[in-house]
Amino acid sequence: MPENMLTLGDSRSLQTPERSQLGRSSSYPDRYDASLLFVLPRADKRTEIGVGATAPFMGADLWTAYELGWLNQRGKPQVALAHFTVPCESANIIESKSFKLYLGSFSNTQFDDATQVRQRLRTDLNEALWRGAPALGSGVGVRILGPECFAQERMQELGGLSLDRLDIECSRYTPAPELLRAALDEQPVTELLCSNLLKSNCLVTGQPDWGSVQIAYHGPQIEQEGLLQYLVSFRNHHEFHEQCVERIYMDIWSRCKPARLSVYARYTRRGGIDINPFRTSFPQPLPHNLRSARQ
């Protein structure tokens, strides 16, 4: 049983991205330490993109951790994969490098079994995600897969009509929502579109974040050339994964006026973790957290 299992209190102030471990030399603790989790409020960026008190979307951030390990009570190393479902109504996001450091702190800590590891992860992540705010809605989902399940992990590309087939000219490399156009005076359509050309950059370090995105909607038909140019326009933009997806969602929602909309992005992993935000205007099952070839 880990010794340091104190829950962090709400008195810990929320930080800014610049105060995180991003871009800094870091030590890599190998003893359990929940204080390594560094949170950032969702509200600041949501205000910037026009999200009011009630967000016009629901969904979750689907995380996969490929580097999770601990010791059993005999000191023998254990390894696993972990899937996390972070509800988008949580007050905060967890900065990914701090999450890597936190997971790394399990490596020389003894646990009874994977169930105890899962319970500890759930407790710590729920505390961090709701820190400084009342807990509303569902908590974080945690699923741990041991080596006996590794062969069952599947790979799947995002479905839909590929926007990348279009031979377009691109000249905008910071978000340009004015590129979005829709046939507002014509009959609505239902489309599932995808692109592998999403790229943005870390808000703090500037390191590239490569991703694929899937857009499903029902409403006025969106001009596909303009949509692809818009997605490409994130190429030099600096923002975290969750924030980019919500910006894409809000720009399409406000400019193209769909009756229904879903935006799902899968980003390539960094530090043994991938982050895959999903936002939708209507209740539906979350996507299966299946990695793509680039992940």
C-alpha positions in Angstrom: 0.0 0.0 0.0 1.5 3.4 -1.0 2.2 5.6 1.9 1.5 9.0 0.3 -2.2 8.8 -0.3 -3.4 12.1 1.0 -6.0 13.8 -1.2 -5.0 17.3 -2.4 -7.3 20.0 -1.0 -9.1 22.7 -2.9 -6.7 25.2 -1.4 -4.2 24.4 -4.1 -4.6 27.2 -6.5 -5.1 26.6 -10.2 -2.0 27.3 -12.3 -1.2 28.8 -15.7 0.4 26.8 -18.5 3.6 28.6 -18.1 4.0 27.3 -14.6 3.7 23.7 -15.6 6.6 21.3 -16.2 6.3 21.8 -19.9 9.6 22.8 -21.5 11.5 22.4 -18.3 14.1 19.9 -17.1 12.3 17.5 -14.8 13.1 14.9 -12.3 11.3 11.6 -12.7 10.0 10.4 -9.4 9.5 6.7 -9.1 7.5 6.8 -5.9 3.8 7.5 -5.9 3.1 11.2 -5.7 -0.4 12.6 -6.5 0.9 16.2 -6.1 2.6 15.9 -9.5 -0.8 16.4 -11.3 -1.0 19.9 -12.7 -4.4 21.2 -13.6 -5.7 24.0 -15.8 -9.2 25.4 -15.8 -11.3 24.7 -18.9 -13.3 27.9 -18.4 -10.6 30.4 -19.6 -10.2 29.0 -23.1 -13.9 28.3 -23.4 -14.7 32.0 -22.6 -12.2 32.9 -25.4 -14.1 30.9 -28.0 -17.6 32.1 -27.0 -18.8 29.2 -24.8 -21.3 30.5 -22.3 -22.4 29.2 -18.9 -24.0 26.2 -20.6 -21.8 24.7 -23.3 -23.5 23.7 -26.6 -21.7 20.3 -26.5 -21.1 17.3 -24.4 -18.5 14.5 -24.7 -15.2 13.4 -23.2 -11.5 13.3 -23.7 -10.3 9.7 -24.3 -6.7 9.2 -23.0 -4.5 6.1 -23.5 -1.4 5.6 -21.4 1.1 3.1 -22.8 3.7 3.4 -20.0 2.1 2.2 -16.8 3.8 0.0 -14.3 4.1 -0.8 -10.6 5.5 -3.4 -8.2 3.4 -6.2 -6.7 3.8 -7.0 -3.0 6.8 -9.3 -3.7 8.5 -6.5 -5.6 8.0 -7.9 -9.0 7.3 -5.3 -11.8 3.9 -5.3 -13.4 3.0 -3.5 -16.7 -0.3 -2.5 -18.2 -2.0 -0.2 -20.6 -4.7 2.2 -19.3 -7.7 3.9 -21.0 -9.1 7.0 -19.3 -12.4 8.7 -20.1 -12.4 12.3 -18.9 -15.8 14.0 -19.0 -15.7 17.3 -20.7 -17.9 18.9 -18.0 -15.0 18.5 -15.6 -13.7 21.9 -14.3 -10.1 21.3 -15.3 -7.9 19.5 -17.7 -4.7 17.7 -16.6 -1.5 18.9 -18.3 -0.1 15.9 -20.1 3.5 16.1 -18.9 2.4 16.2 -15.3 0.2 13.2 -16.1 3.2 11.4 -17.5 5.3 12.2 -14.3 2.4 11.1 -12.1 2.1 7.8 -13.9 5.8 7.3 -13.7 5.7 7.8 -9.9 3.9 4.4 -9.7 6.9 2.5 -11.1 8.6 1.6 -7.8 5.5 1.7 -5.6 4.0 -1.6 -4.4 0.3 -2.3 -4.9 -1.8 -5.3 -4.0 -3.1 -5.7 -7.6 -4.4 -3.9 -10.7 -7.7 -3.2 -8.9 -6.0 -1.1 -6.3 -4.0 0.8 -8.9 -7.3 1.5 -10.8 -8.9 2.8 -7.6 -6.0 5.0 -6.8 -6.0 6.5 -10.3 -9.7 7.2 -10.2 -9.5 8.9 -6.8 -6.6 11.1 -7.8 -7.8 12.0 -11.2 -11.3 12.9 -10.0 -9.8 15.1 -7.3 -7.6 16.9 -9.9 -10.3 17.3 -12.6 -12.8 18.9 -10.2 -10.3 20.8 -8.0 -11.6 24.2 -7.1 -15.2 23.5 -8.2 -18.1 21.2 -7.1 -18.0 17.8 -8.8 -20.9 17.6 -11.3 -21.9 14.7 -13.5 -19.9 11.5 -14.0 -16.4 10.9 -12.8 -13.4 9.8 -14.8 -13.5 6.2 -16.2 -10.4 4.1 -15.8 -9.8 0.7 -17.5 -6.5 -1.1 -17.0 -5.4 -3.8 -19.5 -2.8 -6.3 -18.4 -0.4 -8.2 -20.8 -3.0 -11.0 -21.3 -5.2 -8.4 -23.0 -2.6 -6.7 -25.2 -3.4 -8.9 -28.3 -7.0 -7.8 -28.1 -6.1 -4.1 -28.7 -7.3 -3.1 -32.1 -6.3 -0.4 -34.6 -8.8 1.6 -36.6 -8.7 4.7 -38.8 -11.4 7.4 -38.5 -14.2 6.7 -40.9 -15.9 9.1 -43.4 -15.3 10.8 -46.7 -11.7 12.0 -46.8 -11.3 15.8 -47.2 -7.7 15.1 -48.1 -8.6 14.0 -51.6 -9.3 17.6 -52.5 -6.6 19.4 -54.4 -6.7 22.8 -52.7 -4.4 25.8 -52.2 -3.5 26.5 -48.6 -2.1 29.9 -47.4 -3.6 30.3 -43.9 -1.8 28.7 -41.0 -3.5 30.3 -38.0 -7.2 29.6 -37.3 -9.4 31.3 -40.0 -13.0 30.5 -39.3 -14.1 32.8 -42.1 -13.0 30.0 -44.4 -16.1 28.0 -43.3 -19.1 28.3 -45.5 -22.3 26.4 -45.8 -25.4 26.3 -48.1 -27.7 27.8 -45.5 -30.6 28.3 -48.1 -30.6 24.6 -49.3 -31.9 21.4 -48.0 -30.0 19.9 -45.1 -27.6 16.9 -45.6 -26.0 14.3 -43.4 -22.2 13.9 -43.8 -19.3 12.1 -42.2 -16.0 13.7 -43.1 -12.4 13.2 -42.0 -8.9 14.5 -42.5 -5.4 13.5 -41.4 -4.0 17.0 -42.0 -4.7 18.4 -38.5 -1.7 19.8 -36.9 -1.3 22.3 -34.1 1.4 23.1 -31.5 1.8 22.8 -27.8 0.6 26.0 -26.1 3.8 26.3 -24.0 6.7 24.4 -25.8 5.7 24.9 -29.4 6.2 21.2 -30.1 4.1 19.9 -33.0 0.9 18.0 -32.2 -0.2 15.8 -35.1 -3.7 14.5 -35.4 -6.6 13.3 -37.4 -10.1 14.7 -37.2 -13.6 13.4 -38.0 -16.6 15.7 -38.4 -20.2 14.4 -38.4 -23.1 16.7 -39.0 -26.7 17.1 -40.1 -27.6 20.5 -41.5 -26.7 22.9 -44.3 -24.1 21.4 -46.5 -20.6 22.6 -45.5 -18.3 23.5 -48.4 -15.6 20.9 -48.2 -12.8 22.9 -49.7 -13.3 25.7 -47.2 -13.5 23.2 -44.3 -10.2 21.5 -45.3 -8.5 24.9 -45.6 -9.9 25.8 -42.2 -8.5 22.6 -40.6 -5.1 23.2 -42.2 -5.2 26.7 -40.7 -4.5 25.3 -37.3 -1.0 24.4 -38.5 0.9 27.2 -36.6 -1.7 27.5 -33.8 -0.6 27.1 -30.2 -3.3 25.4 -28.0 -3.8 22.2 -26.2 -5.6 19.3 -27.9 -8.9 19.7 -26.0 -9.0 23.4 -26.7 -8.3 23.0 -30.4 -11.2 20.5 -30.8 -13.6 22.8 -28.9 -12.5 25.7 -31.1 -13.2 23.7 -34.2 -16.6 22.7 -32.9 -17.6 26.2 -31.9 -16.5 27.7 -35.3 -18.4 25.1 -37.3 -21.4 25.4 -34.9 -21.7 29.2 -35.2 -20.8 29.7 -38.8 -22.3 26.6 -40.5 -25.5 26.3 -38.3 -25.7 22.5 -38.2 -28.7 20.9 -36.4 -26.4 18.2 -35.1 -22.6 18.2 -34.9 -19.8 15.9 -33.6 -16.1 16.6 -33.7 -13.6 13.9 -32.8 -9.8 14.1 -33.0 -7.1 11.6 -32.4 -3.7 13.0 -31.7 -0.4 11.0 -31.9 1.1 10.1 -28.6 3.7 12.0 -26.7 5.4 10.8 -23.6 3.6 7.5 -23.8 0.2 9.2 -23.8 -2.3 10.0 -26.5 -5.3 12.4 -26.1 -8.4 12.1 -28.2 -11.2 14.7 -27.5 -14.8 14.1 -28.6 -17.5 16.8 -28.6 -21.1 16.4 -29.7 -24.3 18.4 -29.7 -26.5 15.5 -28.8 -26.4 12.4 -26.6 -24.7 9.4 -28.2 -22.3 6.7 -27.2 -18.6 7.7 -27.0 -16.4 6.4 -29.7 -14.4 3.3 -29.0 -10.9 4.3 -27.9 -9.1 2.6 -30.8 -5.7 3.9 -31.8 -4.9 4.8 -35.4 -1.8 3.7 -37.3 0.0 6.9 -36.5 -0.7 6.5 -32.8 
